[in-house]
Amino acid sequence: MADGMIRLRRRKVELHSDRLLLRPPIHADFEPWARLRRESAEFLKPWEPVWAADHLTRRGFTHRVQWATRSIDNGTALPLFLFEVATDTILGAITLDNIRRGPAQAGTLGYWVGERHARHGYMSEAILAVVHHAFAIMDLSRIEAACLPENAASRGVLEATGFKYEGVAQGYLQIDGRWRNHVLYANLRSDRRGRSTAS
């Protein structure tokens, strides 16, 4: 169920779908998270910013957990880890970041999945759950995402989950140590493209 059950506990969010539990990171996640990132490094690094020197350390992970807690409390981001319910195995992560209120009511989606868990439909399921939560519970109106033009897997999962291509951003992010162009996608709560209230 993409719309799933939603539980709020101390401002922490849990999303449930058919196969997944999505929840914020906790300190006890360090070992399985670091193992998955380490074994998937060659698979992930071409699509990500350069990893910091402390990326796979417990100290770096502690900062990650603290940032996640602050971001959720402040309403600026929703960082979630993906777990397969049947095995309690960490699969990857998805973050709704750069949340803007006021007239924008928007956020930016980012995600990754471990190499051995790729191509099983987990990220499509996670994206559908997060987008539903963003629109139905957080009252956002627009979810944006960007990826490298040659990242066919990421483009495919966005298009399969209702995101529409909007264009190209030049030098959008530093990926693997270089400024790279990205293709831009967006998902709107009610698709109003081309419509205006202006007279």
C-alpha positions in Angstrom: 0.0 0.0 0.0 1.7 3.1 -1.2 -0.4 5.3 1.0 0.3 2.9 3.9 -0.1 3.6 7.6 1.6 6.7 9.0 2.6 6.9 12.6 3.9 10.0 14.3 6.0 9.6 17.4 7.9 12.5 19.0 8.0 14.3 15.7 9.6 11.2 14.1 7.8 9.7 11.1 7.4 6.1 10.2 6.0 5.2 6.7 4.8 1.7 5.9 4.3 0.2 2.4 3.8 -3.3 1.2 7.4 -4.4 1.8 9.1 -1.4 3.5 9.5 0.4 6.7 10.8 4.0 6.3 12.1 5.7 9.4 14.7 8.2 10.5 18.2 6.9 11.2 19.2 6.0 14.8 22.6 5.3 16.3 22.1 1.6 16.2 21.9 1.7 12.4 25.6 2.5 12.1 27.1 -0.9 11.4 24.5 -2.2 8.8 24.5 1.3 7.1 28.3 1.5 6.9 28.5 -2.1 5.7 26.0 -1.5 2.9 27.6 1.8 1.9 31.1 0.2 1.9 30.1 -2.8 -0.2 28.2 -0.6 -2.6 30.8 2.1 -3.0 31.8 1.5 -6.6 28.1 1.3 -7.5 27.2 4.6 -5.7 30.2 6.9 -6.1 29.7 7.8 -9.8 26.3 9.3 -8.9 27.1 11.1 -5.6 29.2 14.0 -4.2 32.7 13.0 -3.1 32.4 11.2 0.3 34.0 13.1 3.2 37.0 11.5 4.9 34.8 10.5 7.9 31.9 9.3 5.7 32.0 5.7 7.0 33.0 6.5 10.6 30.9 6.3 13.7 31.6 9.9 14.3 30.3 10.9 10.9 27.3 8.8 11.3 26.5 10.4 14.7 26.5 13.8 12.9 24.1 12.3 10.3 21.7 11.1 13.0 21.9 14.5 14.8 21.2 16.4 11.6 18.3 14.1 10.8 16.7 14.8 14.2 17.2 18.5 14.0 15.9 18.6 10.4 12.7 16.7 11.3 12.1 18.9 14.4 12.7 22.1 12.3 10.6 20.9 9.4 13.4 21.5 6.9 14.0 17.9 5.8 12.7 14.3 6.2 15.6 11.9 6.1 14.5 8.2 6.1 16.2 4.8 5.9 14.6 2.0 4.0 14.2 -1.4 5.7 12.7 -4.5 4.2 10.0 -5.5 6.7 10.4 -9.3 6.2 14.1 -9.3 7.1 14.7 -6.0 8.9 17.4 -5.4 6.4 18.6 -1.8 5.5 18.2 -1.3 1.8 19.1 2.4 1.3 17.8 5.8 2.1 15.5 8.6 0.8 15.4 12.2 1.9 12.9 14.9 1.3 15.2 18.0 1.7 15.2 21.7 1.2 11.6 21.9 2.4 10.2 25.4 1.6 6.9 26.7 3.1 5.0 29.8 2.2 4.1 30.3 -1.4 6.4 27.4 -2.6 5.3 24.5 -0.4 8.0 22.4 -2.1 10.8 20.0 -1.3 13.6 18.2 -3.1 13.9 14.4 -3.2 17.2 12.4 -3.0 17.7 8.7 -2.6 20.1 5.8 -2.9 19.9 2.0 -2.7 22.5 -0.6 -2.0 23.8 -2.4 -5.1 22.5 -5.8 -4.1 19.0 -4.3 -3.5 18.8 -2.4 -6.8 16.3 -3.4 -9.5 13.8 -5.0 -7.1 11.3 -2.1 -7.1 12.2 -1.0 -3.5 12.9 2.6 -4.5 9.7 3.0 -6.5 7.8 1.8 -3.5 9.7 4.2 -1.2 9.2 7.2 -3.5 5.5 6.6 -3.7 5.2 6.4 0.1 7.2 9.6 0.6 5.4 11.6 -2.1 2.0 10.5 -0.6 3.2 11.6 2.8 4.5 14.9 1.5 1.2 15.8 -0.3 -1.4 14.3 2.1 0.3 14.9 5.5 2.8 17.6 5.1 0.6 19.6 2.7 3.4 20.2 0.2 2.5 21.0 -3.4 5.6 20.2 -5.4 8.3 17.6 -5.1 11.5 18.1 -7.2 14.2 15.7 -8.1 17.4 15.8 -10.2 19.8 13.2 -11.6 22.6 12.9 -14.1 21.4 12.7 -17.7 23.0 9.3 -18.1 21.5 7.8 -14.9 18.9 5.7 -16.8 17.9 3.8 -13.6 17.1 7.0 -11.6 15.3 8.6 -14.6 13.2 5.5 -15.0 12.2 5.3 -11.3 11.2 8.9 -11.3 9.1 8.6 -14.5 7.5 5.4 -13.2 6.4 7.2 -10.0 4.7 10.2 -11.6 7.6 12.7 -12.0 7.7 14.7 -15.2 10.8 16.0 -17.0 11.2 19.7 -16.7 14.6 20.5 -18.3 18.3 20.7 -17.6 20.2 22.6 -14.9 23.7 23.5 -16.0 26.5 22.8 -13.4 23.8 21.8 -10.9 25.9 19.7 -8.4 29.4 18.5 -7.8 29.2 14.8 -8.4 32.3 12.5 -8.1 34.4 15.7 -7.9 33.1 17.6 -11.0 30.3 20.1 -11.6 27.7 18.2 -13.5 24.6 19.1 -15.5 21.4 17.4 -14.2 18.0 16.7 -15.6 15.2 18.1 -13.5 11.9 16.4 -12.7 8.9 17.4 -10.6 5.8 15.8 -9.2 2.8 18.1 -8.5 0.0 17.4 -6.0 -2.5 18.4 -8.6 -0.9 18.8 -12.0 -1.4 22.5 -12.8 1.3 22.9 -15.4 0.2 25.5 -17.9 -2.5 26.9 -15.7 -2.5 30.2 -14.0 -4.8 32.2 -11.8 -3.6 35.4 -13.4 -6.1 37.2 -15.6 
